Amino acid sequence: MENFIPFMLIGVAVTAGLFGVISWLRKSNIKVSWYEWLIGIVGLGLLLLAVQHLFGAMSELFSYAAWMGFAIIGIPALILLAIAWQLVVRKTKKA
């Protein structure tokens, strides 16, 4: 029960961030392809999984496993998010 507040705050931050990104895309009239959404959602899911692994392993007092799992899951998540971002940026610069 001690991890409820951090995960609630993460959920609020993710929801607010998604709302902000979607409203910015609509305001800027940027069209995002389905595969860009898919890459971004998979990246975000992996990032959330990495954070959950970090909290879970830390609560079990496995700090080395927590940080290694966070790195192993988090780095591909950041790579996928960067790829999705670059795809959208390059499409808007081309237009």
N, C-alpha and C positions, 0 to 999 in steps of 0.2 A: 504494500500500500504506500510505501515511502516514495515509490517512483511515479505515482499518479500525477503529481503536479508538474514535473518536468515533461512528461509525455503529453499532458494536456496543453502545456505552453508550446511544445513542438507542433502539435496539431493545429493550434491557433495560428502559429507563425506560417505553417505550410499553407493553410487555407487562405490567410491574408495575402501571402506571396502569390499563390495561384490566381487569386482574384485580381491582384495588381497587374500581373503579367497579362492576363486575358483582357483586362480593360485597356491596358497600354497598347496591346496588339490591335484591338478594335479601333482605338482612337487614332493610331498611326496608320490604319488601313493596311496592315501587313497580313498577308495570307500565309498560313503555316500548313505545310503538307502533312498527311497522315503519318508518314514515317518519321518526320521531325518530332511530332507529338509522341510517337511510340518510343523513340530514342530518349526523349526527355523524361517520359514517365518511368521507363526502366531505370534510368539514371537516378531519378528521385527516389524510386523504390529501393534501389541498392543503398543509397545514402541513408535513408531511414532505417534500413536493416543494419547498416554499420553502426549507427547511433544506438539502436536497440541492443546490439551485441556488446557495445562498449558499456552501457549501463548494466546489462545483465551480468557480464563477466566481472565488472567492478564490484557489484553487490555480492558476488560469490568469492571475492578477494583474490581473483586471478588477474592481477594487473598486467602481467606480460601478455597473457592470452587476450586480454581486452584490447590492448593497444595494437597487437599484431593482427587480430581479426579486424579491428577498425581500419588499419592500413590496407589489409588484403581486400576488404570489401569496399572501402571508401575510395581508394585510388581509382579503380575502374568506374565507380559511380561519378567521380569528378571528370574523368575522361569522357564518359558518355554525355554528361551535361555540357561539357565544353564543345563536343562535336555538334550537339543539337543547336547550341547557341551560334556556332560558326556557320552552320548551314543556313540559319535564318538571316544572319548578318550579311553573308555573301549574296543571298537572294535579294535582299533589300538594296544592296549597293549596285547590283547588276541592273535593277529596274529603274 
